[in-house]
Amino acid sequence: MLKSLFAGVSGLQSHQVAMDVESNNIANVNTIGFKYSRANFSDLLAQTKAIATAPQGALGGKNPVQVGLGASASSVTKIFAQGSVQNSDKNTDVAIQGDGFFIVSPDGGNTYKYTRSGDFKFDAGGNFVDNNGFIVQGWLRDPVTGYVDATAPITNINIPPGLTTPASPTQNVVIKANLNSGPRVDNYSAAYRVESYPAGTAIPSPAAIDENGNPIESGDMGVMFNESGEAFSLQAGQGIWASFVDTTTTASAPVTANTNLDITFELDNGTTKQITSNAPGGETQAQTASRFVSAINAQTSVTGIEAVYDAGTGEITLTNSNSNSNASHNIRISAVGGADGSGFVVGDSATTAYRYQYDPTGATTAEGFDKKFRTIADLREGLEKEARATAGDGDLDGLFENNIEVIINEQGKFELSNPGGSIDGDYDINLSITGMNANSVVGGGISENTKFTRSMEALNATLPSGSTATAFSQGFNAATHSASIDIFDSLGSKHTLRTEFRKVAVDPSTGSTWNMKISVPEPATIDTITPYNEKTGFIRFNSDGSLATYNPPNVSFTANNGSAPNQQVAISLGTSNAFDGMTSFDSASSTSGISQDGFTGGDLVGIRIDQSGTLVGSFSNGRSFGLAQIGMAKFTNNEGLTTEGGNVFIQTANSGDPIIGTAATAGRGFMQAAALEASNVDLSRSLTQLIIIQRGYQANGKTITTSDTLLETLIGLKR
């Protein structure tokens, strides 16, 4: 009978433990990071009245006869299920999503405690602490490398109040851009200015000057563009005819009356044109001359030559204005028949128009001959030499006898002037420029470049000697692109580094080449030769538009303001034969990215925490970088941890050693800033458990009262 009493008592005691556990759960329903517990019951040792026996012969086996002695609360299990994450308004609140614990220390890192409550803050000393004042453990930024080393031992997270970051000089500039390789561009700049120099003065090399007055290459005409941004795309041999005066010659003798005309002219393409006219008989000199003139003028569309008879002298004068691109230029008499009576001889030939042809390999600009040019400076030089070598009487005597000037102005236009003022070499310019086509050279093989012809034809003009007027061609332009970024010196002072690209050459087999000019504002310097604030180089592309090579790869920057001199700044334009930096495709020139790694000094203005637990500091200079990283611990057996109060756990022999690392690695959860993990107590479950515990307690109490009644009956038998 006493067994049933004590069994009921053990049941009451066990349910009292369960009630205590559930009451604690309900009490912590709003405790941040709390994990609820569950009481586990087990039966007590049973009294064995008969042991089990095995079957023997015809008799079967018997089961043991045991009477239980009650129940006990054998264990209390901590349930580490994920609590709901609630957003907060404090950026130093941190919630863990997944497995793991924050590490805190009450004694500067000598001992560790663990918590799921991420209600952290900074104290007056800059320590990152929880509500107990325990300092959160993690890793700090290495002042040498500038990075947080999560492989080092953990330490107190401390960010000093009023933290400032010193200036960091720029070490790397990275540019990603496309330079338009197509036949039409939107970004272009006028050709560089090229001056005229007095006769006999050596032309400097390079011949052009940039906008700052510094010598520079004038630019390959083959890769230039017109005023509409359309590429000339000059091919070898293409070009123009140009003459500064009409080609004129007068017969060596008067016309012979009543004779035949038999004269042959050589044309531009090397072929000849024979013009004949037979005498009808009985003509006067004037009639014969009129017949000759008519016959010659009938072929003007082919020869370009017009004839005029002077009755006073009896002589015929031939003139070629060189203004018809479809007709031949100059007057080249290749043969005169024996019976010819025109008065002309082969020696009466005359030349004032010359070919100016593009040659990507070099230039020849000697006066009195056809010219070759590669750059716009070559073409200017050839035109000016020919203009100056033409004497006042139209003779080409090889002497520079006048003050005619041809320059390339700031708009990239050829500018022609005829100021006069020479002793005897002045003449009135009648400039005639026409295009070259297949009929312009022996053997043909070229086609007219109409864009180039139209741009140069605008220069055609009549300029009397001493005139103040000037003639202009259309503008010549180069494809350009620029990008600028501010870099910093060791004092944190800002300087604008500008990179300018200018297309200068195209190789059909290997790709294009662009000049590159890097500049900084004075008094800063990046070069050891003048101009000290500029450094020139190049960038080349492969035929598929990928980067081939570039130079310079770096510049030595000195701000000359008291900061550290010879600051090495690497210029990164991408990887050779790849498309990860500069490219050159047939699309608009544009900069897709430009960055540098320097910054000025700044004060800490805010801290945020990312998913890896990194405390990212924002500074007044606009920079942000990791100042520290919160460590996380993971245990083999979370249920083996001991609760110490204050929302912290401590390690036990059954929890295993902590495995410390960063969030979101090796099975550890990630961190969510400005949020807290709520208690995982389910109030509906807990209240239901209360009912179950209450009924269990009542039932065990009933066993005691029932046993008491039975005892009373037993005692009553004595009466």
C-alpha positions as CSV (number, residue, x, y, z in Angstrom):
1,M,0.0,0.0,0.0
2,L,2.9,2.3,0.8
3,K,4.2,1.8,-2.8
4,S,1.2,3.5,-4.3
5,L,1.5,6.4,-1.9
6,F,5.2,7.0,-2.8
7,A,4.5,6.4,-6.5
8,G,1.9,9.2,-6.3
9,V,4.4,11.4,-4.5
10,S,7.0,10.8,-7.2
11,G,4.5,11.7,-9.8
12,L,3.7,14.9,-8.0
13,Q,7.4,15.8,-7.7
14,S,8.0,15.0,-11.4
15,H,5.1,17.1,-12.5
16,Q,6.2,19.9,-10.2
17,V,9.6,19.9,-12.1
18,A,7.7,20.0,-15.4
19,M,5.7,22.9,-14.1
20,D,8.8,24.7,-13.0
21,V,10.3,24.2,-16.5
22,E,7.2,25.3,-18.3
23,S,6.8,28.3,-16.1
24,N,10.3,29.4,-16.9
25,N,9.5,29.0,-20.6
26,I,6.5,31.2,-20.3
27,A,8.4,33.7,-18.2
28,N,10.9,34.1,-21.0
29,V,8.5,34.3,-23.8
30,N,9.8,37.8,-24.6
31,T,13.5,37.2,-23.7
32,I,15.8,37.9,-26.7
33,G,17.6,34.8,-27.9
34,F,15.9,32.5,-25.2
35,K,15.7,28.8,-26.0
36,Y,12.9,26.9,-24.3
37,S,13.4,23.7,-22.2
38,R,11.4,20.5,-22.0
39,A,11.2,18.2,-19.0
40,N,11.7,14.5,-19.7
41,F,10.1,11.9,-17.5
42,S,11.3,8.4,-16.8
43,D,10.0,5.6,-14.6
44,L,11.7,4.5,-11.4
45,L,13.2,1.1,-10.5
46,A,10.5,-1.5,-10.5
47,Q,10.0,-4.2,-7.7
48,T,10.2,-7.7,-9.3
49,K,7.8,-10.2,-7.7
50,A,8.6,-13.0,-10.2
51,I,11.3,-13.3,-12.7
52,A,10.8,-14.4,-16.3
53,T,11.1,-18.1,-17.0
54,A,11.9,-19.9,-20.3
55,P,9.6,-22.5,-21.8
56,Q,10.2,-26.0,-20.3
57,G,8.8,-29.1,-21.9
58,A,5.1,-28.8,-22.3
59,L,5.0,-25.7,-20.1
60,G,5.4,-22.3,-21.7
61,G,7.6,-19.5,-20.5
62,K,6.4,-16.9,-18.1
63,N,6.9,-13.1,-18.2
64,P,8.4,-11.3,-15.2
65,V,6.0,-9.8,-12.6
66,Q,7.1,-6.2,-11.8
67,V,5.5,-3.4,-10.0
68,G,6.8,0.2,-10.8
69,L,7.7,2.5,-8.0
70,G,6.8,5.8,-9.7
71,A,8.3,8.4,-12.0
72,S,11.0,11.0,-12.0
73,A,12.1,14.0,-14.1
74,S,15.2,12.4,-15.5
75,S,16.4,15.3,-17.7
76,V,15.6,18.8,-18.9
77,T,16.4,19.3,-22.6
78,K,17.2,22.7,-24.1
79,I,15.5,23.1,-27.5
80,F,17.7,25.2,-29.9
81,A,15.1,25.7,-32.6
82,Q,15.4,28.9,-34.6
83,G,13.5,31.8,-33.1
84,S,11.8,34.3,-35.3
85,V,13.9,37.3,-36.5
86,Q,12.5,40.7,-35.7
87,N,13.8,43.9,-37.3
88,S,14.9,46.6,-34.9
89,D,15.9,50.3,-35.3
90,K,19.4,49.8,-33.9
91,N,22.1,49.1,-36.4
92,T,24.3,47.3,-33.7
93,D,21.6,44.7,-33.1
94,V,22.5,41.4,-34.6
95,A,20.5,38.2,-35.1
96,I,21.9,34.8,-36.0
97,Q,20.0,32.8,-38.7
98,G,21.1,29.2,-38.3
99,D,23.5,27.5,-35.9
100,G,26.1,29.2,-33.8
101,F,26.6,31.5,-30.9
102,F,28.1,34.9,-30.3
103,I,31.3,34.9,-28.1
104,V,31.5,37.3,-25.2
105,S,34.0,37.7,-22.4
106,P,33.7,39.2,-19.0
107,D,37.4,39.4,-18.3
108,G,39.2,40.7,-21.5
109,G,39.3,37.4,-23.3
110,N,40.6,35.1,-20.6
111,T,37.3,33.2,-20.4
112,Y,34.5,33.0,-22.9
113,K,30.7,32.8,-22.7
114,Y,28.3,32.2,-25.5
115,T,25.0,33.8,-26.3
116,R,22.3,34.0,-29.0
117,S,21.2,37.5,-27.8
118,G,22.7,40.0,-30.2
119,D,21.6,43.1,-28.3
120,F,25.0,44.8,-28.6
121,K,26.2,48.4,-28.2
122,F,29.4,50.4,-27.8
123,D,30.3,51.6,-24.4
124,A,32.2,54.8,-23.5
125,G,35.5,53.1,-24.2
126,G,34.5,51.9,-27.7
127,N,34.1,48.3,-26.5
128,F,31.4,46.3,-28.3
129,V,29.4,44.9,-25.4
130,D,26.2,43.0,-24.6
131,N,23.7,44.0,-21.8
132,N,25.9,42.3,-19.2
133,G,28.9,44.4,-20.1
134,F,30.6,41.4,-21.6
135,I,32.8,42.3,-24.6
136,V,32.0,40.7,-27.9
137,Q,34.9,38.7,-29.3
138,G,36.1,38.7,-32.9
139,W,38.9,40.1,-35.1
140,L,40.2,43.6,-35.6
141,R,41.5,45.3,-38.8
142,D,45.2,45.0,-39.3
143,P,46.6,48.5,-39.6
144,V,49.4,47.3,-41.8
145,T,47.5,45.2,-44.3
146,G,44.2,47.1,-44.0
147,Y,42.3,43.8,-43.8
148,V,40.6,41.8,-41.0
149,D,42.4,38.5,-40.6
150,A,39.8,35.9,-39.4
151,T,42.5,33.2,-39.1
152,A,44.1,35.0,-36.1
153,P,43.1,34.4,-32.5
154,I,39.9,36.2,-31.4
155,T,40.2,39.3,-29.3
156,N,38.0,42.1,-27.7
157,I,36.2,44.1,-30.4
158,N,37.1,47.7,-29.6
159,I,36.6,50.6,-32.0
160,P,38.1,53.8,-30.4
161,P,35.7,56.7,-30.1
162,G,36.5,59.5,-32.6
163,L,38.3,57.1,-34.9
164,T,39.9,58.7,-37.9
165,T,41.5,57.2,-41.0
166,P,44.7,58.8,-42.4
167,A,45.0,59.7,-46.0
168,S,46.0,56.9,-48.3
169,P,47.9,57.9,-51.5
170,T,46.6,56.4,-54.8
171,Q,48.5,53.4,-55.9
172,N,46.2,52.1,-58.7
173,V,44.0,53.6,-61.3
174,V,41.8,51.2,-63.3
175,I,40.0,52.3,-66.5
176,K,37.5,50.2,-68.5
177,A,36.4,51.8,-71.7
178,N,35.6,51.2,-75.4
179,L,37.4,53.3,-78.1
180,N,35.2,53.4,-81.3
181,S,36.8,51.5,-84.2
182,G,34.0,52.2,-86.6
183,P,33.8,54.5,-89.7
184,R,31.6,57.0,-87.9
185,V,32.3,58.5,-84.5
186,D,30.5,60.9,-82.2
187,N,33.5,61.8,-80.1
188,Y,36.2,63.6,-82.1
189,S,38.5,66.6,-81.8
190,A,40.1,68.9,-84.3
191,A,43.4,68.1,-85.8
192,Y,46.3,69.7,-83.9
193,R,47.5,73.1,-85.0
194,V,50.5,73.2,-87.4
195,E,52.2,76.5,-88.0
196,S,53.9,77.9,-91.1
197,Y,57.6,78.7,-90.9
198,P,59.6,81.3,-92.9
199,A,61.3,80.1,-96.0
200,G,64.6,78.3,-95.2
201,T,63.6,77.5,-91.6
202,A,63.7,73.9,-90.6
203,I,60.3,72.5,-89.7
204,P,60.4,71.0,-86.2
205,S,59.6,67.4,-85.5
206,P,57.0,66.8,-84.3
207,A,55.5,69.5,-86.3
208,A,52.1,70.1,-84.5
209,I,51.4,71.7,-81.2
210,D,48.6,70.7,-78.8
211,E,46.2,73.0,-77.0
212,N,48.9,73.7,-74.3
213,G,51.5,74.7,-76.9
214,N,53.5,71.5,-76.6
215,P,55.0,69.7,-79.6
216,I,53.0,66.6,-80.7
217,E,52.6,64.4,-83.7
218,S,50.1,65.9,-86.1
219,G,48.2,62.7,-86.9
220,D,47.9,60.2,-89.7
221,M,45.5,61.4,-92.4
222,G,44.4,57.8,-93.1
223,V,42.5,57.6,-89.7
224,M,41.1,61.1,-89.7
225,F,37.4,62.1,-89.9
226,N,35.4,64.9,-91.6
227,E,33.3,67.5,-89.9
228,S,30.4,65.0,-89.7
229,G,32.5,62.4,-87.9
230,E,32.8,60.2,-91.0
231,A,36.1,58.4,-91.6
232,F,38.1,59.3,-94.6
233,S,39.6,55.8,-94.6
234,L,42.3,56.9,-97.1
235,Q,43.9,54.1,-99.0
236,A,47.4,54.2,-100.4
237,G,47.5,56.3,-103.6
238,Q,44.3,58.2,-103.0
239,G,44.5,61.9,-102.8
240,I,44.0,65.2,-104.7
241,W,45.3,67.3,-107.5
242,A,46.3,70.9,-106.6
243,S,47.5,73.8,-108.6
244,F,48.0,77.4,-107.4
245,V,47.8,79.0,-110.8
246,D,46.4,77.9,-114.1
247,T,48.7,76.0,-116.4
248,T,49.4,78.2,-119.4
249,T,51.7,78.0,-122.4
250,T,52.1,79.9,-125.7
251,A,53.2,78.5,-128.9
252,S,56.9,79.1,-129.8
253,A,55.9,80.3,-133.3
254,P,52.9,81.9,-135.0
255,V,50.3,79.8,-136.8
256,T,51.2,79.0,-140.4
257,A,48.3,79.7,-142.7
258,N,46.6,76.8,-144.6
259,T,48.4,74.0,-142.7
260,N,47.5,70.9,-140.8
261,L,47.1,70.5,-137.1
262,D,48.9,67.4,-135.7
263,I,49.6,67.7,-131.9
264,T,49.6,64.9,-129.3
265,F,49.0,65.5,-125.5
266,E,49.9,63.1,-122.8
267,L,47.1,62.5,-120.3
268,D,47.3,61.9,-116.5
269,N,47.0,58.2,-116.9
270,G,49.9,57.9,-119.3
271,T,47.8,57.5,-122.4
272,T,47.9,60.1,-125.2
273,K,45.4,62.1,-127.1
274,Q,46.2,63.1,-130.7
275,I,44.4,66.1,-132.2
276,T,44.5,66.6,-135.9
277,S,42.9,68.9,-138.5
278,N,43.6,68.9,-142.2
279,A,43.8,72.1,-144.2
280,P,41.0,72.5,-146.7
281,G,43.1,74.9,-148.8
282,G,43.0,78.6,-149.4
283,E,42.9,79.6,-145.7
284,T,44.2,82.8,-144.1
285,Q,46.3,82.6,-140.9
286,A,43.2,83.6,-138.9
287,Q,41.1,81.0,-140.5
288,T,43.7,78.3,-139.9
289,A,44.1,79.4,-136.3
290,S,40.4,79.3,-135.8
291,R,40.3,75.8,-137.1
292,F,43.1,74.8,-134.8
293,V,41.4,76.4,-131.7
294,S,38.1,74.6,-132.5
295,A,39.8,71.3,-132.8
296,I,41.7,71.6,-129.6
297,N,38.7,73.0,-127.6
298,A,36.6,70.1,-128.9
299,Q,38.7,67.8,-126.7
300,T,38.7,70.0,-123.6
301,S,36.6,67.5,-121.7
302,V,39.4,65.0,-122.1
303,T,42.6,67.1,-122.1
304,G,41.3,69.9,-119.9
305,I,43.0,72.3,-122.3
306,E,41.5,75.3,-123.9
307,A,43.0,77.2,-126.8
308,V,42.9,81.0,-127.5
309,Y,44.3,82.7,-130.7
310,D,46.0,86.1,-130.4
311,A,45.5,87.8,-133.8
312,G,48.2,90.4,-132.9
313,T,51.0,87.9,-132.5
314,G,49.5,85.2,-134.6
315,E,50.2,82.7,-131.7
316,I,47.9,80.2,-129.9
317,T,47.9,80.1,-126.1
318,L,46.8,76.9,-124.2
319,T,45.4,77.0,-120.7
320,N,44.4,74.3,-118.3
321,S,42.5,75.5,-115.3
322,N,43.0,72.1,-113.7
323,S,39.4,72.4,-112.3
324,N,37.8,69.3,-113.9
325,S,38.5,66.1,-112.0
326,N,37.3,64.1,-115.1
327,A,39.7,65.8,-117.5
328,S,43.5,65.6,-117.6
329,H,45.7,68.2,-115.8
330,N,48.6,70.3,-117.0
331,I,49.8,70.7,-120.6
332,R,52.1,67.9,-121.7
333,I,52.9,68.0,-125.4
334,S,54.3,64.6,-126.2
335,A,54.6,64.9,-130.0
336,V,54.1,67.4,-132.9
337,G,53.6,66.2,-136.4
338,G,56.1,67.2,-139.1
339,A,53.4,69.0,-141.1
340,D,51.9,70.7,-138.1
341,G,51.5,74.4,-138.5
342,S,50.3,75.3,-134.9
343,G,53.7,76.7,-133.9
344,F,54.0,74.4,-130.8
345,V,56.9,72.2,-130.0
346,V,57.3,69.5,-127.3
347,G,59.3,72.0,-125.2
348,D,56.1,74.2,-124.9
349,S,54.7,71.8,-122.2
350,A,53.9,73.3,-118.8
351,T,53.0,71.9,-115.3
352,T,51.5,73.6,-112.3
353,A,49.2,70.9,-111.0
354,Y,50.6,68.1,-108.9
355,R,49.4,64.9,-107.3
356,Y,49.2,64.8,-103.5
357,Q,48.8,61.1,-102.6
358,Y,48.4,59.3,-99.3
359,D,51.3,57.0,-98.5
360,P,51.1,55.3,-95.1
361,T,54.9,54.5,-95.2
362,G,56.2,58.1,-95.5
363,A,56.2,61.5,-97.2
364,T,57.9,63.3,-100.1
365,T,57.2,67.1,-100.3
366,A,59.8,68.5,-102.7
367,E,58.5,71.3,-104.9
368,G,58.1,70.8,-108.6
369,F,57.1,67.1,-108.2
370,D,54.2,65.0,-107.2
371,K,53.9,64.7,-103.5
372,K,53.4,61.9,-101.0
373,F,52.0,62.5,-97.5
374,R,51.2,60.5,-94.4
375,T,50.3,63.1,-91.8
376,I,48.3,66.3,-92.1
377,A,51.5,68.1,-91.5
378,D,53.1,66.4,-94.5
379,L,50.2,67.6,-96.7
380,R,50.4,71.2,-95.3
381,E,54.2,71.2,-96.0
382,G,53.8,70.0,-99.6
383,L,51.1,72.5,-100.4
384,E,53.1,75.4,-98.9
385,K,56.3,74.5,-100.6
386,E,54.6,74.3,-104.0
387,A,52.9,77.6,-103.4
388,R,56.1,79.4,-102.4
389,A,58.1,77.8,-105.3
390,T,55.7,79.2,-107.9
391,A,57.3,82.5,-109.0
392,G,55.3,85.6,-110.0
393,D,55.5,84.6,-113.6
394,G,54.3,81.1,-113.0
395,D,57.7,79.6,-113.4
396,L,58.8,76.8,-111.0
397,D,62.4,77.9,-110.4
398,G,62.9,76.1,-107.0
399,L,63.2,79.4,-105.1
400,F,61.0,80.4,-102.3
401,E,60.0,83.8,-103.6
402,N,56.9,84.8,-101.7
403,N,55.2,84.9,-98.3
404,I,52.3,82.5,-98.9
405,E,51.3,80.6,-95.8
406,V,49.4,77.3,-95.3
407,I,48.6,76.4,-91.7
408,I,46.4,74.0,-89.9
409,N,44.3,76.1,-87.5
410,E,42.7,75.4,-84.2
411,Q,39.6,74.0,-85.9
412,G,41.7,71.5,-87.8
413,K,41.2,73.4,-91.1
414,F,43.8,74.2,-93.8
415,E,44.1,77.9,-93.9
416,L,45.6,79.6,-96.9
417,S,46.8,83.3,-97.0
418,N,48.6,85.4,-99.6
419,P,49.8,88.5,-97.8
420,G,52.3,89.6,-100.5
421,G,55.2,91.8,-99.6
422,S,58.0,89.9,-101.3
423,I,60.5,91.5,-103.7
424,D,59.4,89.9,-107.0
425,G,57.7,86.6,-106.3
426,D,54.2,87.6,-105.4
427,Y,51.4,86.4,-107.6
428,D,47.6,86.0,-107.5
429,I,46.6,82.6,-106.3
430,N,43.9,80.7,-108.2
431,L,43.9,77.5,-106.2
432,S,42.2,74.6,-107.9
433,I,41.9,71.3,-106.0
434,T,40.2,68.2,-107.6
435,G,39.9,64.6,-106.6
436,M,42.1,61.8,-107.9
437,N,40.5,58.8,-109.6
438,A,41.5,55.9,-111.8
439,N,42.4,58.2,-114.7
440,S,44.8,60.2,-112.5
441,V,47.7,57.8,-112.5
442,V,49.3,55.4,-114.9
443,G,47.7,52.0,-114.6
444,G,44.7,53.2,-112.6
445,G,44.2,51.1,-109.5
446,I,42.8,53.9,-107.3
447,S,39.3,55.3,-106.7
448,E,38.3,58.8,-105.7
449,N,37.9,59.4,-102.0
450,T,35.0,61.7,-102.2
451,K,34.9,62.6,-98.5
452,F,38.5,63.7,-98.6
453,T,38.0,65.5,-101.9
454,R,35.0,67.5,-100.6
455,S,36.9,68.5,-97.5
456,M,39.9,69.8,-99.5
457,E,37.9,71.4,-102.3
458,A,36.5,73.9,-99.8
459,L,40.0,75.4,-99.9
460,N,39.6,76.4,-103.6
461,A,39.8,80.2,-103.8
462,T,41.2,83.2,-105.7
463,L,43.5,85.2,-103.4
464,P,45.1,88.3,-105.0
465,S,48.6,89.1,-103.7
466,G,48.4,91.3,-100.7
467,S,44.9,90.2,-99.9
468,T,43.8,90.1,-96.2
469,A,41.3,87.3,-97.1
470,T,42.0,83.7,-96.2
471,A,40.7,80.5,-97.6
472,F,39.7,77.5,-95.5
473,S,39.2,73.8,-96.1
474,Q,36.6,71.8,-94.1
475,G,37.7,70.6,-90.7
476,F,39.9,67.5,-90.2
477,N,39.3,65.6,-87.0
478,A,40.7,62.7,-85.0
479,A,38.6,60.2,-83.0
480,T,39.2,61.0,-79.4
481,H,38.0,59.9,-76.0
482,S,38.9,61.0,-72.5
483,A,38.4,60.0,-68.9
484,S,39.2,61.8,-65.7
485,I,39.4,60.8,-62.0
486,D,40.7,62.4,-58.8
487,I,43.7,60.8,-57.3
488,F,45.1,61.5,-53.8
489,D,48.6,62.2,-52.5
490,S,50.0,61.2,-49.1
491,L,48.4,64.3,-47.5
492,G,45.0,63.4,-48.9
493,S,45.0,66.3,-51.3
494,K,43.0,65.7,-54.5
495,H,44.4,66.0,-58.0
496,T,42.6,65.4,-61.3
497,L,44.3,62.7,-63.5
498,R,43.1,63.0,-67.0
499,T,43.7,60.4,-69.7
500,E,43.1,61.3,-73.3
501,F,43.1,58.8,-76.2
502,R,43.5,59.9,-79.9
503,K,43.4,57.5,-82.8
504,V,46.6,57.7,-84.9
505,A,46.9,54.6,-87.0
506,V,45.3,51.4,-88.3
507,D,47.0,48.3,-89.5
508,P,44.6,46.0,-91.5
509,S,46.4,42.9,-90.2
510,T,47.1,43.8,-86.5
511,G,44.6,46.4,-85.4
512,S,44.5,50.1,-84.4
513,T,46.8,52.3,-82.4
514,W,45.7,55.3,-80.3
515,N,47.9,57.8,-78.6
516,M,47.5,58.1,-74.9
517,K,48.2,61.3,-73.0
518,I,48.1,61.4,-69.2
519,S,48.1,64.8,-67.5
520,V,47.7,66.3,-64.1
521,P,47.3,70.0,-63.1
522,E,50.4,72.0,-62.5
523,P,52.5,72.3,-60.3
524,A,52.2,68.5,-60.1
525,T,54.5,66.5,-62.3
526,I,54.5,63.0,-63.8
527,D,57.4,63.2,-66.2
528,T,61.1,64.2,-66.1
529,I,61.0,66.1,-69.5
530,T,58.9,69.0,-70.4
531,P,56.0,69.3,-70.2
532,Y,56.5,67.8,-66.7
533,N,52.8,67.5,-66.0
534,E,52.1,65.3,-69.0
535,K,53.2,61.9,-70.1
536,T,52.5,60.5,-73.5
537,G,52.2,56.9,-74.6
538,F,50.1,54.6,-76.7
539,I,47.5,51.8,-76.6
540,R,47.2,49.2,-79.3
541,F,44.4,46.8,-80.0
542,N,44.2,43.5,-81.8
543,S,42.1,42.9,-84.8
544,D,39.3,41.4,-82.7
545,G,39.1,44.6,-80.6
546,S,40.9,43.1,-77.5
547,L,43.8,44.9,-75.8
548,A,47.2,44.2,-77.3
549,T,49.5,46.4,-75.3
550,Y,49.9,49.8,-73.8
551,N,52.5,52.2,-72.4
552,P,53.2,53.6,-69.8
553,P,52.0,51.1,-67.3
554,N,52.5,53.5,-64.4
555,V,53.4,57.1,-63.7
556,S,55.6,58.7,-61.0
557,F,53.5,61.4,-59.5
558,T,54.8,64.3,-57.4
559,A,52.3,66.8,-56.2
560,N,54.9,69.5,-55.2
561,N,52.7,70.5,-52.2
562,G,54.7,68.9,-49.4
563,S,53.4,65.4,-49.9
564,A,55.6,62.4,-50.5
565,P,57.3,62.7,-53.9
566,N,57.6,60.0,-56.6
567,Q,54.3,58.4,-55.8
568,Q,54.0,55.4,-58.0
569,V,50.6,55.1,-59.6
570,A,49.9,52.0,-61.7
571,I,47.7,52.5,-64.7
572,S,45.6,49.4,-65.4
573,L,43.9,49.2,-68.7
574,G,43.2,45.5,-68.8
575,T,44.8,42.2,-69.7
576,S,46.5,41.6,-73.0
577,N,44.4,39.6,-75.5
578,A,41.4,39.9,-73.2
579,F,38.3,42.0,-73.0
580,D,38.4,42.8,-69.2
581,G,39.6,46.4,-69.7
582,M,40.0,48.7,-72.7
583,T,38.5,47.5,-75.9
584,S,38.1,48.8,-79.5
585,F,34.8,47.8,-81.1
586,D,32.5,49.4,-83.6
587,S,30.4,51.1,-81.0
588,A,30.4,54.5,-79.4
589,S,33.4,55.5,-77.3
590,S,32.4,55.4,-73.7
591,T,33.9,54.8,-70.2
592,S,32.2,51.9,-68.4
593,G,34.3,52.1,-65.3
594,I,37.1,54.1,-63.7
595,S,38.3,53.7,-60.2
596,Q,41.3,54.4,-57.9
597,D,42.3,53.2,-54.4
598,G,43.4,56.4,-52.7
599,F,41.4,58.6,-50.3
600,T,41.8,61.6,-48.1
601,G,41.6,61.5,-44.3
602,G,38.2,61.1,-42.7
603,D,36.3,60.7,-39.4
604,L,34.2,57.8,-38.5
605,V,30.5,58.7,-39.0
606,G,28.7,55.4,-38.8
607,I,29.0,51.7,-38.5
608,R,26.9,48.9,-40.1
609,I,27.2,45.2,-39.9
610,D,27.0,42.9,-42.9
611,Q,25.9,39.2,-43.1
612,S,29.4,38.0,-42.4
613,G,29.5,39.9,-39.1
614,T,31.9,42.5,-40.4
615,L,31.6,45.9,-38.7
616,V,31.9,48.2,-41.7
617,G,32.9,51.8,-40.8
618,S,31.7,54.7,-42.9
619,F,34.0,57.8,-42.9
620,S,33.5,61.4,-43.7
621,N,35.7,61.0,-46.8
622,G,33.2,58.7,-48.4
623,R,35.2,55.6,-47.8
624,S,33.9,52.4,-46.1
625,F,36.0,49.4,-44.9
626,G,35.8,46.7,-42.3
627,L,37.0,47.7,-38.9
628,A,36.3,44.3,-37.1
629,Q,34.5,41.1,-37.6
630,I,32.3,39.3,-35.0
631,G,33.4,35.7,-34.2
632,M,31.0,32.8,-34.0
633,A,31.3,29.5,-32.1
634,K,29.7,26.2,-33.0
635,F,29.4,23.2,-30.7
636,T,29.0,19.5,-31.4
637,N,26.3,19.3,-28.8
638,N,24.4,22.6,-28.2
639,E,22.2,20.9,-25.5
640,G,25.3,20.2,-23.5
641,L,25.8,23.9,-22.8
642,T,25.0,25.2,-19.3
643,T,22.8,28.2,-18.9
644,E,24.4,30.8,-16.6
645,G,21.7,33.5,-16.7
646,G,21.9,36.8,-18.4
647,N,21.2,35.1,-21.7
648,V,24.6,33.4,-21.8
649,F,25.8,29.8,-21.9
650,I,29.1,28.2,-20.8
651,Q,30.9,25.3,-22.2
652,T,30.7,21.9,-20.4
653,A,32.4,18.6,-20.8
654,N,29.4,17.3,-22.9
655,S,29.1,20.3,-25.2
656,G,32.4,19.8,-26.9
657,D,34.9,22.4,-27.6
658,P,33.8,25.6,-29.5
659,I,34.6,25.6,-33.2
660,I,35.3,29.3,-33.8
661,G,35.1,31.0,-37.2
662,T,33.2,33.5,-39.3
663,A,29.5,33.6,-40.0
664,A,28.1,31.7,-42.9
665,T,31.0,29.3,-43.1
666,A,31.5,25.6,-42.0
667,G,27.8,25.2,-41.0
668,R,27.6,28.4,-39.0
669,G,24.6,30.6,-39.7
670,F,24.7,34.1,-41.1
671,M,24.1,37.3,-39.3
672,Q,21.4,39.8,-39.9
673,A,22.0,43.4,-38.7
674,A,19.4,45.7,-37.2
675,A,17.5,42.6,-36.1
676,L,17.1,40.4,-33.0
677,E,16.2,36.8,-32.6
678,A,13.0,36.4,-30.5
679,S,12.5,33.7,-27.9
680,N,11.5,30.4,-29.5
681,V,8.9,29.8,-26.8
682,D,5.6,28.9,-28.5
683,L,3.0,30.2,-26.1
684,S,0.2,28.1,-27.4
685,R,2.3,25.0,-26.9
686,S,3.3,26.1,-23.4
687,L,-0.2,26.8,-22.3
688,T,-1.3,23.4,-23.6
689,Q,1.6,21.9,-21.6
690,L,0.3,23.6,-18.5
691,I,-3.1,21.9,-18.9
692,I,-1.4,18.5,-19.4
693,I,0.9,19.1,-16.4
694,Q,-2.1,20.2,-14.3
695,R,-4.1,17.1,-15.1
696,G,-1.1,14.9,-14.5
697,Y,-0.5,16.5,-11.1
698,Q,-4.2,16.1,-10.2
699,A,-4.2,12.4,-11.2
700,N,-1.1,11.7,-9.1
701,G,-2.8,13.5,-6.2
702,K,-5.8,11.3,-6.7
703,T,-3.6,8.2,-6.4
704,I,-2.5,9.4,-3.0
705,T,-6.1,10.1,-1.8
706,T,-7.3,6.7,-3.1
707,S,-4.4,5.0,-1.3
708,D,-5.3,6.9,1.8
709,T,-8.9,5.7,1.5
710,L,-7.7,2.1,1.2
711,L,-5.6,2.5,4.3
712,E,-8.6,3.8,6.2
713,T,-10.5,0.7,5.2
714,L,-7.7,-1.5,6.3
715,I,-7.4,0.2,9.7
716,G,-11.2,-0.1,10.0
717,L,-11.0,-3.9,9.9
718,K,-9.5,-3.8,13.5
719,R,-12.7,-2.4,14.8
